[in-house]
């Protein structure tokens, strides 16, 4: 086997494993920590919306 072919296979294998690992990390983050972050953001947004709505009614 030529060294050039071997190096190419190693590079492709490394890149494949790298992309799969990145995809898994993002999927796990969005599935676990992303939920809590999304919920906190919605709660803050809803609170700000209620304050805005009440202040616009007073005017």
PQR file of N, CA, C, O and H, with PARSE charges and radii, in Angstrom:
ATOM      1  N   UNK A   1       0.837  -1.167   0.000 -0.4000 1.5000
ATOM      2  CA  UNK A   1       0.000   0.000   0.000 -0.0000 2.0000
ATOM      3  C   UNK A   1       0.887   1.238   0.000  0.5500 1.7000
ATOM      4  O   UNK A   1       1.899   1.283   0.700 -0.5500 1.4000
ATOM      5  N   UNK A   2       0.515   2.223  -0.770 -0.4000 1.5000
ATOM      6  CA  UNK A   2       1.309   3.439  -0.832 -0.0000 2.0000
ATOM      7  C   UNK A   2       1.034   4.311   0.387  0.5500 1.7000
ATOM      8  O   UNK A   2      -0.051   4.279   0.968 -0.5500 1.4000
ATOM      9  H   UNK A   2      -0.307   2.187  -1.338  0.4000 1.0000
ATOM     10  N   UNK A   3       2.035   5.082   0.755 -0.4000 1.5000
ATOM     11  CA  UNK A   3       1.893   5.958   1.907 -0.0000 2.0000
ATOM     12  C   UNK A   3       0.867   7.057   1.650  0.5500 1.7000
ATOM     13  O   UNK A   3       0.146   7.462   2.562 -0.5500 1.4000
ATOM     14  H   UNK A   3       2.916   5.108   0.284  0.4000 1.0000
ATOM     15  N   UNK A   4       0.800   7.542   0.406 -0.4000 1.5000
ATOM     16  CA  UNK A   4      -0.141   8.606   0.076 -0.0000 2.0000
ATOM     17  C   UNK A   4      -1.581   8.122   0.288  0.5500 1.7000
ATOM     18  O   UNK A   4      -2.416   8.855   0.818 -0.5500 1.4000
ATOM     19  H   UNK A   4       1.385   7.213  -0.335  0.4000 1.0000
ATOM     20  N   UNK A   5      -1.856   6.904  -0.122 -0.4000 1.5000
ATOM     21  CA  UNK A   5      -3.187   6.337   0.059 -0.0000 2.0000
ATOM     22  C   UNK A   5      -3.490   6.126   1.540  0.5500 1.7000
ATOM     23  O   UNK A   5      -4.616   6.354   1.984 -0.5500 1.4000
ATOM     24  H   UNK A   5      -1.177   6.309  -0.552  0.4000 1.0000
ATOM     25  N   UNK A   6      -2.505   5.698   2.290 -0.4000 1.5000
ATOM     26  CA  UNK A   6      -2.677   5.480   3.720 -0.0000 2.0000
ATOM     27  C   UNK A   6      -2.956   6.799   4.438  0.5500 1.7000
ATOM     28  O   UNK A   6      -3.847   6.868   5.285 -0.5500 1.4000
ATOM     29  H   UNK A   6      -1.591   5.512   1.929  0.4000 1.0000
ATOM     30  N   UNK A   7      -2.204   7.838   4.104 -0.4000 1.5000
ATOM     31  CA  UNK A   7      -2.417   9.140   4.713 -0.0000 2.0000
ATOM     32  C   UNK A   7      -3.809   9.686   4.380  0.5500 1.7000
ATOM     33  O   UNK A   7      -4.466  10.284   5.232 -0.5500 1.4000
ATOM     34  H   UNK A   7      -1.481   7.782   3.416  0.4000 1.0000
ATOM     35  N   UNK A   8      -4.240   9.481   3.170 -0.4000 1.5000
ATOM     36  CA  UNK A   8      -5.555   9.953   2.750 -0.0000 2.0000
ATOM     37  C   UNK A   8      -6.648   9.230   3.534  0.5500 1.7000
ATOM     38  O   UNK A   8      -7.619   9.856   3.961 -0.5500 1.4000
ATOM     39  H   UNK A   8      -3.706   8.995   2.478  0.4000 1.0000
ATOM     40  N   UNK A   9      -6.500   7.925   3.727 -0.4000 1.5000
ATOM     41  CA  UNK A   9      -7.490   7.164   4.500 -0.0000 2.0000
ATOM     42  C   UNK A   9      -7.516   7.618   5.955  0.5500 1.7000
ATOM     43  O   UNK A   9      -8.588   7.743   6.546 -0.5500 1.4000
ATOM     44  H   UNK A   9      -5.712   7.417   3.380  0.4000 1.0000
ATOM     45  N   UNK A  10      -6.360   7.863   6.528 -0.4000 1.5000
ATOM     46  CA  UNK A  10      -6.303   8.349   7.899 -0.0000 2.0000
ATOM     47  C   UNK A  10      -6.967   9.718   8.037  0.5500 1.7000
ATOM     48  O   UNK A  10      -7.690   9.963   9.002 -0.5500 1.4000
ATOM     49  H   UNK A  10      -5.489   7.762   6.048  0.4000 1.0000
ATOM     50  N   UNK A  11      -6.728  10.597   7.086 -0.4000 1.5000
ATOM     51  CA  UNK A  11      -7.324  11.924   7.110 -0.0000 2.0000
ATOM     52  C   UNK A  11      -8.845  11.851   6.991  0.5500 1.7000
ATOM     53  O   UNK A  11      -9.558  12.522   7.738 -0.5500 1.4000
ATOM     54  H   UNK A  11      -6.140  10.397   6.302  0.4000 1.0000
ATOM     55  N   UNK A  12      -9.334  11.061   6.078 -0.4000 1.5000
ATOM     56  CA  UNK A  12     -10.774  10.911   5.893 -0.0000 2.0000
ATOM     57  C   UNK A  12     -11.412  10.291   7.133  0.5500 1.7000
ATOM     58  O   UNK A  12     -12.493  10.710   7.548 -0.5500 1.4000
ATOM     59  H   UNK A  12      -8.755  10.516   5.471  0.4000 1.0000
ATOM     60  N   UNK A  13     -10.763   9.313   7.717 -0.4000 1.5000
ATOM     61  CA  UNK A  13     -11.282   8.694   8.937 -0.0000 2.0000
ATOM     62  C   UNK A  13     -11.323   9.695  10.086  0.5500 1.7000
ATOM     63  O   UNK A  13     -12.309   9.770  10.819 -0.5500 1.4000
ATOM     64  H   UNK A  13      -9.886   8.972   7.379  0.4000 1.0000
ATOM     65  N   UNK A  14     -10.265  10.448  10.236 -0.4000 1.5000
ATOM     66  CA  UNK A  14     -10.207  11.452  11.293 -0.0000 2.0000
ATOM     67  C   UNK A  14     -11.299  12.497  11.119  0.5500 1.7000
ATOM     68  O   UNK A  14     -11.985  12.839  12.083 -0.5500 1.4000
ATOM     69  H   UNK A  14      -9.463  10.387   9.641  0.4000 1.0000
ATOM     70  N   UNK A  15     -11.470  13.008   9.908 -0.4000 1.5000
ATOM     71  CA  UNK A  15     -12.494  14.014   9.651 -0.0000 2.0000
ATOM     72  C   UNK A  15     -13.898  13.453   9.874  0.5500 1.7000
ATOM     73  O   UNK A  15     -14.767  14.147  10.403 -0.5500 1.4000
ATOM     74  H   UNK A  15     -10.914  12.730   9.126  0.4000 1.0000
ATOM     75  N   UNK A  16     -14.120  12.218   9.478 -0.4000 1.5000
ATOM     76  CA  UNK A  16     -15.418  11.597   9.698 -0.0000 2.0000
ATOM     77  C   UNK A  16     -15.745  11.472  11.172  0.5500 1.7000
ATOM     78  O   UNK A  16     -16.855  11.792  11.595 -0.5500 1.4000
ATOM     79  H   UNK A  16     -13.415  11.655   9.048  0.4000 1.0000
ATOM     80  N   UNK A  17     -14.790  11.011  11.950 -0.4000 1.5000
ATOM     81  CA  UNK A  17     -14.988  10.879  13.395 -0.0000 2.0000
ATOM     82  C   UNK A  17     -15.182  12.250  14.031  0.5500 1.7000
ATOM     83  O   UNK A  17     -15.991  12.397  14.948 -0.5500 1.4000
ATOM     84  H   UNK A  17     -13.888  10.751  11.606  0.4000 1.0000
ATOM     85  N   UNK A  18     -14.458  13.245  13.561 -0.4000 1.5000
ATOM     86  CA  UNK A  18     -14.585  14.602  14.083 -0.0000 2.0000
ATOM     87  C   UNK A  18     -15.995  15.145  13.865  0.5500 1.7000
ATOM     88  O   UNK A  18     -16.598  15.687  14.792 -0.5500 1.4000
ATOM     89  H   UNK A  18     -13.801  13.126  12.816  0.4000 1.0000
ATOM     90  N   UNK A  19     -16.526  15.006  12.648 -0.4000 1.5000
ATOM     91  CA  UNK A  19     -17.861  15.525  12.350 -0.0000 2.0000
ATOM     92  C   UNK A  19     -18.945  14.772  13.119  0.5500 1.7000
ATOM     93  O   UNK A  19     -19.912  15.377  13.583 -0.5500 1.4000
ATOM     94  H   UNK A  19     -16.036  14.566  11.895  0.4000 1.0000
ATOM     95  N   UNK A  20     -18.788  13.478  13.253 -0.4000 1.5000
ATOM     96  CA  UNK A  20     -19.771  12.699  14.024 -0.0000 2.0000
ATOM     97  C   UNK A  20     -19.751  13.127  15.482  0.5500 1.7000
ATOM     98  O   UNK A  20     -20.807  13.256  16.101 -0.5500 1.4000
ATOM     99  H   UNK A  20     -18.003  12.987  12.877  0.4000 1.0000
ATOM    100  N   UNK A  21     -18.572  13.349  16.038 -0.4000 1.5000
ATOM    101  CA  UNK A  21     -18.445  13.773  17.428 -0.0000 2.0000
ATOM    102  C   UNK A  21     -19.064  15.151  17.644  0.5500 1.7000
ATOM    103  O   UNK A  21     -19.767  15.362  18.633 -0.5500 1.4000
ATOM    104  H   UNK A  21     -17.714  13.245  15.535  0.4000 1.0000
ATOM    105  N   UNK A  22     -18.816  16.079  16.741 -0.4000 1.5000
ATOM    106  CA  UNK A  22     -19.397  17.420  16.848 -0.0000 2.0000
ATOM    107  C   UNK A  22     -20.914  17.343  16.778  0.5500 1.7000
ATOM    108  O   UNK A  22     -21.601  18.019  17.544 -0.5500 1.4000
ATOM    109  H   UNK A  22     -18.245  15.907  15.938  0.4000 1.0000
ATOM    110  N   UNK A  23     -21.441  16.537  15.879 -0.4000 1.5000
ATOM    111  CA  UNK A  23     -22.889  16.388  15.749 -0.0000 2.0000
ATOM    112  C   UNK A  23     -23.497  15.814  17.028  0.5500 1.7000
ATOM    113  O   UNK A  23     -24.544  16.279  17.478 -0.5500 1.4000
ATOM    114  H   UNK A  23     -20.883  15.989  15.257  0.4000 1.0000
ATOM    115  N   UNK A  24     -22.856  14.817  17.609 -0.4000 1.5000
ATOM    116  CA  UNK A  24     -23.359  14.218  18.844 -0.0000 2.0000
ATOM    117  C   UNK A  24     -23.328  15.199  20.014  0.5500 1.7000
ATOM    118  O   UNK A  24     -24.261  15.243  20.816 -0.5500 1.4000
ATOM    119  H   UNK A  24     -22.005  14.439  17.243  0.4000 1.0000
ATOM    120  N   UNK A  25     -22.270  15.975  20.108 -0.4000 1.5000
ATOM    121  CA  UNK A  25     -22.172  16.961  21.185 -0.0000 2.0000
ATOM    122  C   UNK A  25     -23.279  17.995  21.057  0.5500 1.7000
ATOM    123  O   UNK A  25     -23.921  18.336  22.051 -0.5500 1.4000
ATOM    124  H   UNK A  25     -21.512  15.939  19.456  0.4000 1.0000
ATOM    125  N   UNK A  26     -23.512  18.499  19.854 -0.4000 1.5000
ATOM    126  CA  UNK A  26     -24.573  19.486  19.658 -0.0000 2.0000
ATOM    127  C   UNK A  26     -25.943  18.890  19.940  0.5500 1.7000
ATOM    128  O   UNK A  26     -26.786  19.547  20.552 -0.5500 1.4000
ATOM    129  H   UNK A  26     -22.990  18.222  19.047  0.4000 1.0000
ATOM    130  N   UNK A  27     -26.179  17.667  19.509 -0.4000 1.5000
ATOM    131  CA  UNK A  27     -27.474  17.024  19.747 -0.0000 2.0000
ATOM    132  C   UNK A  27     -27.708  16.820  21.237  0.5500 1.7000
ATOM    133  O   UNK A  27     -28.811  17.063  21.727 -0.5500 1.4000
ATOM    134  H   UNK A  27     -25.495  17.133  19.013  0.4000 1.0000
ATOM    135  N   UNK A  28     -26.691  16.379  21.961 -0.4000 1.5000
ATOM    136  CA  UNK A  28     -26.843  16.191  23.403 -0.0000 2.0000
ATOM    137  C   UNK A  28     -27.046  17.515  24.124  0.5500 1.7000
ATOM    138  O   UNK A  28     -27.838  17.590  25.063 -0.5500 1.4000
ATOM    139  H   UNK A  28     -25.795  16.182  21.563  0.4000 1.0000
ATOM    140  N   UNK A  29     -26.346  18.554  23.702 -0.4000 1.5000
ATOM    141  CA  UNK A  29     -26.522  19.857  24.340 -0.0000 2.0000
ATOM    142  C   UNK A  29     -27.929  20.391  24.115  0.5500 1.7000
ATOM    143  O   UNK A  29     -28.573  20.857  25.054 -0.5500 1.4000
ATOM    144  H   UNK A  29     -25.702  18.492  22.939  0.4000 1.0000
ATOM    145  N   UNK A  30     -28.403  20.327  22.895 -0.4000 1.5000
ATOM    146  CA  UNK A  30     -29.741  20.826  22.612 -0.0000 2.0000
ATOM    147  C   UNK A  30     -30.808  19.989  23.291  0.5500 1.7000
ATOM    148  O   UNK A  30     -31.868  20.508  23.639 -0.5500 1.4000
ATOM    149  H   UNK A  30     -27.880  19.948  22.132  0.4000 1.0000
ATOM    150  N   UNK A  31     -30.551  18.712  23.483 -0.4000 1.5000
ATOM    151  CA  UNK A  31     -31.517  17.849  24.136 -0.0000 2.0000
ATOM    152  C   UNK A  31     -31.557  18.007  25.635  0.5500 1.7000
ATOM    153  O   UNK A  31     -32.598  17.761  26.246 -0.5500 1.4000
ATOM    154  H   UNK A  31     -29.689  18.290  23.200  0.4000 1.0000
ATOM    155  N   UNK A  32     -30.456  18.409  26.254 -0.4000 1.5000
ATOM    156  CA  UNK A  32     -30.423  18.494  27.716 -0.0000 2.0000
ATOM    157  C   UNK A  32     -30.367  19.947  28.196  0.5500 1.7000
ATOM    158  O   UNK A  32     -31.342  20.440  28.764 -0.5500 1.4000
ATOM    159  H   UNK A  32     -29.611  18.608  25.758  0.4000 1.0000
ATOM    160  N   UNK A  33     -29.288  20.614  27.987 -0.4000 1.5000
ATOM    161  CA  UNK A  33     -29.109  21.971  28.506 -0.0000 2.0000
ATOM    162  C   UNK A  33     -29.910  22.988  27.701  0.5500 1.7000
ATOM    163  O   UNK A  33     -30.282  24.034  28.233 -0.5500 1.4000
ATOM    164  H   UNK A  33     -28.497  20.213  27.526  0.4000 1.0000
ATOM    165  N   UNK A  34     -30.175  22.708  26.460 -0.4000 1.5000
ATOM    166  CA  UNK A  34     -30.917  23.648  25.627 -0.0000 2.0000
ATOM    167  C   UNK A  34     -32.337  23.851  26.111  0.5500 1.7000
ATOM    168  O   UNK A  34     -32.885  24.945  25.975 -0.5500 1.4000
ATOM    169  H   UNK A  34     -29.872  21.858  26.028  0.4000 1.0000
ATOM    170  N   UNK A  35     -32.952  22.804  26.681 -0.4000 1.5000
ATOM    171  CA  UNK A  35     -34.326  22.924  27.183 -0.0000 2.0000
ATOM    172  C   UNK A  35     -34.422  23.927  28.311  0.5500 1.7000
ATOM    173  O   UNK A  35     -35.303  24.787  28.305 -0.5500 1.4000
ATOM    174  H   UNK A  35     -32.508  21.915  26.791  0.4000 1.0000
ATOM    175  N   UNK A  36     -33.540  23.829  29.266 -0.4000 1.5000
ATOM    176  CA  UNK A  36     -33.548  24.756  30.397 -0.0000 2.0000
ATOM    177  C   UNK A  36     -33.294  26.185  29.963  0.5500 1.7000
ATOM    178  O   UNK A  36     -33.929  27.116  30.457 -0.5500 1.4000
ATOM    179  H   UNK A  36     -32.824  23.130  29.270  0.4000 1.0000
ATOM    180  N   UNK A  37     -32.372  26.355  29.046 -0.4000 1.5000
ATOM    181  CA  UNK A  37     -32.065  27.691  28.525 -0.0000 2.0000
ATOM    182  C   UNK A  37     -33.271  28.263  27.798  0.5500 1.7000
ATOM    183  O   UNK A  37     -33.603  29.436  27.970 -0.5500 1.4000
ATOM    184  H   UNK A  37     -31.856  25.599  28.644  0.4000 1.0000
ATOM    185  N   UNK A  38     -33.926  27.442  26.989 -0.4000 1.5000
ATOM    186  CA  UNK A  38     -35.100  27.884  26.233 -0.0000 2.0000
ATOM    187  C   UNK A  38     -36.247  28.252  27.181  0.5500 1.7000
ATOM    188  O   UNK A  38     -36.929  29.254  26.968 -0.5500 1.4000
ATOM    189  H   UNK A  38     -33.656  26.489  26.850  0.4000 1.0000
ATOM    190  N   UNK A  39     -36.458  27.452  28.217 -0.4000 1.5000
ATOM    191  CA  UNK A  39     -37.516  27.736  29.182 -0.0000 2.0000
ATOM    192  C   UNK A  39     -37.257  29.044  29.924  0.5500 1.7000
ATOM    193  O   UNK A  39     -38.174  29.846  30.105 -0.5500 1.4000
ATOM    194  H   UNK A  39     -35.904  26.638  28.390  0.4000 1.0000
ATOM    195  N   UNK A  40     -36.027  29.261  30.350 -0.4000 1.5000
ATOM    196  CA  UNK A  40     -35.685  30.497  31.058 -0.0000 2.0000
ATOM    197  C   UNK A  40     -35.879  31.699  30.145  0.5500 1.7000
ATOM    198  O   UNK A  40     -36.374  32.735  30.589 -0.5500 1.4000
ATOM    199  H   UNK A  40     -35.283  28.609  30.203  0.4000 1.0000
ATOM    200  N   UNK A  41     -35.506  31.581  28.901 -0.4000 1.5000
ATOM    201  CA  UNK A  41     -35.669  32.674  27.944 -0.0000 2.0000
ATOM    202  C   UNK A  41     -37.143  32.981  27.725  0.5500 1.7000
ATOM    203  O   UNK A  41     -37.524  34.149  27.661 -0.5500 1.4000
ATOM    204  H   UNK A  41     -35.105  30.739  28.540  0.4000 1.0000
ATOM    205  N   UNK A  42     -37.975  31.955  27.609 -0.4000 1.5000
ATOM    206  CA  UNK A  42     -39.407  32.174  27.422 -0.0000 2.0000
ATOM    207  C   UNK A  42     -40.028  32.831  28.642  0.5500 1.7000
ATOM    208  O   UNK A  42     -40.867  33.721  28.502 -0.5500 1.4000
ATOM    209  H   UNK A  42     -37.665  31.005  27.661  0.4000 1.0000
ATOM    210  N   UNK A  43     -39.633  32.408  29.836 -0.4000 1.5000
ATOM    211  CA  UNK A  43     -40.168  33.021  31.056 -0.0000 2.0000
ATOM    212  C   UNK A  43     -39.806  34.501  31.148  0.5500 1.7000
ATOM    213  O   UNK A  43     -40.648  35.325  31.506 -0.5500 1.4000
ATOM    214  H   UNK A  43     -38.952  31.685  29.949  0.4000 1.0000
ATOM    215  N   UNK A  44     -38.566  34.839  30.828 -0.4000 1.5000
ATOM    216  CA  UNK A  44     -38.148  36.237  30.864 -0.0000 2.0000
ATOM    217  C   UNK A  44     -38.891  37.046  29.811  0.5500 1.7000
ATOM    218  O   UNK A  44     -39.317  38.169  30.081 -0.5500 1.4000
ATOM    219  H   UNK A  44     -37.882  34.169  30.537  0.4000 1.0000
ATOM    220  N   UNK A  45     -39.048  36.493  28.624 -0.4000 1.5000
ATOM    221  CA  UNK A  45     -39.731  37.204  27.548 -0.0000 2.0000
ATOM    222  C   UNK A  45     -41.194  37.422  27.903  0.5500 1.7000
ATOM    223  O   UNK A  45     -41.739  38.494  27.642 -0.5500 1.4000
ATOM    224  H   UNK A  45     -38.701  35.581  28.405  0.4000 1.0000
ATOM    225  N   UNK A  46     -41.835  36.427  28.490 -0.4000 1.5000
ATOM    226  CA  UNK A  46     -43.242  36.555  28.853 -0.0000 2.0000
ATOM    227  C   UNK A  46     -43.420  37.612  29.945  0.5500 1.7000
ATOM    228  O   UNK A  46     -44.382  38.380  29.916 -0.5500 1.4000
ATOM    229  H   UNK A  46     -41.392  35.555  28.702  0.4000 1.0000
ATOM    230  N   UNK A  47     -42.511  37.652  30.891 -0.4000 1.5000
ATOM    231  CA  UNK A  47     -42.573  38.668  31.941 -0.0000 2.0000
ATOM    232  C   UNK A  47     -42.426  40.068  31.377  0.5500 1.7000
ATOM    233  O   UNK A  47     -43.160  40.976  31.768 -0.5500 1.4000
ATOM    234  H   UNK A  47     -41.730  37.028  30.916  0.4000 1.0000
ATOM    235  N   UNK A  48     -41.494  40.250  30.472 -0.4000 1.5000
ATOM    236  CA  UNK A  48     -41.296  41.559  29.845 -0.0000 2.0000
ATOM    237  C   UNK A  48     -42.503  41.946  29.003  0.5500 1.7000
ATOM    238  O   UNK A  48     -42.873  43.119  28.944 -0.5500 1.4000
ATOM    239  H   UNK A  48     -40.897  39.513  30.155  0.4000 1.0000
ATOM    240  N   UNK A  49     -43.116  40.968  28.353 -0.4000 1.5000
ATOM    241  CA  UNK A  49     -44.298  41.245  27.540 -0.0000 2.0000
ATOM    242  C   UNK A  49     -45.458  41.706  28.416  0.5500 1.7000
ATOM    243  O   UNK A  49     -46.185  42.624  28.035 -0.5500 1.4000
ATOM    244  H   UNK A  49     -42.816  40.015  28.401  0.4000 1.0000
ATOM    245  N   UNK A  50     -45.647  41.084  29.590 -0.4000 1.5000
ATOM    246  CA  UNK A  50     -46.726  41.488  30.498 -0.0000 2.0000
ATOM    247  C   UNK A  50     -46.511  42.918  30.981  0.5500 1.7000
ATOM    248  O   UNK A  50     -47.463  43.696  31.051 -0.5500 1.4000
ATOM    249  H   UNK A  50     -45.057  40.339  29.899  0.4000 1.0000
ATOM    250  N   UNK A  51     -45.283  43.268  31.313 -0.4000 1.5000
ATOM    251  CA  UNK A  51     -44.975  44.633  31.761 -0.0000 2.0000
ATOM    252  C   UNK A  51     -45.252  45.618  30.637  0.5500 1.7000
ATOM    253  O   UNK A  51     -45.835  46.675  30.876 -0.5500 1.4000
ATOM    254  H   UNK A  51     -44.510  42.636  31.256  0.4000 1.0000
ATOM    255  N   UNK A  52     -44.854  45.297  29.439 -0.4000 1.5000
ATOM    256  CA  UNK A  52     -45.085  46.175  28.293 -0.0000 2.0000
ATOM    257  C   UNK A  52     -46.583  46.351  28.037  0.5500 1.7000
ATOM    258  O   UNK A  52     -47.044  47.463  27.778 -0.5500 1.4000
ATOM    259  H   UNK A  52     -44.380  44.438  29.245  0.4000 1.0000
ATOM    260  N   UNK A  53     -47.330  45.268  28.109 -0.4000 1.5000
ATOM    261  CA  UNK A  53     -48.774  45.318  27.855 -0.0000 2.0000
ATOM    262  C   UNK A  53     -49.468  46.191  28.900  0.5500 1.7000
ATOM    263  O   UNK A  53     -50.334  46.993  28.552 -0.5500 1.4000
ATOM    264  H   UNK A  53     -46.955  44.366  28.319  0.4000 1.0000
ATOM    265  N   UNK A  54     -49.103  46.048  30.164 -0.4000 1.5000
ATOM    266  CA  UNK A  54     -49.720  46.852  31.216 -0.0000 2.0000
ATOM    267  C   UNK A  54     -49.358  48.319  31.084  0.5500 1.7000
ATOM    268  O   UNK A  54     -50.199  49.189  31.309 -0.5500 1.4000
ATOM    269  H   UNK A  54     -48.399  45.397  30.447  0.4000 1.0000
ATOM    270  N   UNK A  55     -48.105  48.604  30.718 -0.4000 1.5000
ATOM    271  CA  UNK A  55     -47.717  50.000  30.582 -0.0000 2.0000
ATOM    272  C   UNK A  55     -48.396  50.634  29.362  0.5500 1.7000
ATOM    273  O   UNK A  55     -48.686  51.830  29.382 -0.5500 1.4000
ATOM    274  H   UNK A  55     -47.422  47.897  30.535  0.4000 1.0000
ATOM    275  N   UNK A  56     -48.651  49.871  28.317 -0.4000 1.5000
ATOM    276  CA  UNK A  56     -49.328  50.427  27.155 -0.0000 2.0000
ATOM    277  C   UNK A  56     -50.820  50.626  27.426  0.5500 1.7000
ATOM    278  O   UNK A  56     -51.438  51.494  26.809 -0.5500 1.4000
ATOM    279  H   UNK A  56     -48.416  48.899  28.301  0.4000 1.0000
ATOM    280  N   UNK A  57     -51.407  49.853  28.322 -0.4000 1.5000
ATOM    281  CA  UNK A  57     -52.818  50.037  28.679 -0.0000 2.0000
ATOM    282  C   UNK A  57     -53.028  51.288  29.520  0.5500 1.7000
ATOM    283  O   UNK A  57     -54.070  51.937  29.426 -0.5500 1.4000
ATOM    284  H   UNK A  57     -50.905  49.148  28.823  0.4000 1.0000
ATOM    285  N   UNK A  58     -52.050  51.622  30.333 -0.4000 1.5000
ATOM    286  CA  UNK A  58     -52.163  52.803  31.197 -0.0000 2.0000
ATOM    287  C   UNK A  58     -52.141  54.089  30.409  0.5500 1.7000
ATOM    288  O   UNK A  58     -52.671  55.101  30.866 -0.5500 1.4000
ATOM    289  H   UNK A  58     -51.203  51.094  30.409  0.4000 1.0000
ATOM    290  N   UNK A  59     -51.549  54.074  29.253 -0.4000 1.5000
ATOM    291  CA  UNK A  59     -51.421  55.308  28.449 -0.0000 2.0000
ATOM    292  C   UNK A  59     -52.658  55.627  27.736  0.5500 1.7000
ATOM    293  O   UNK A  59     -52.718  56.626  27.020 -0.5500 1.4000
ATOM    294  H   UNK A  59     -51.119  53.252  28.882  0.4000 1.0000
TER
END
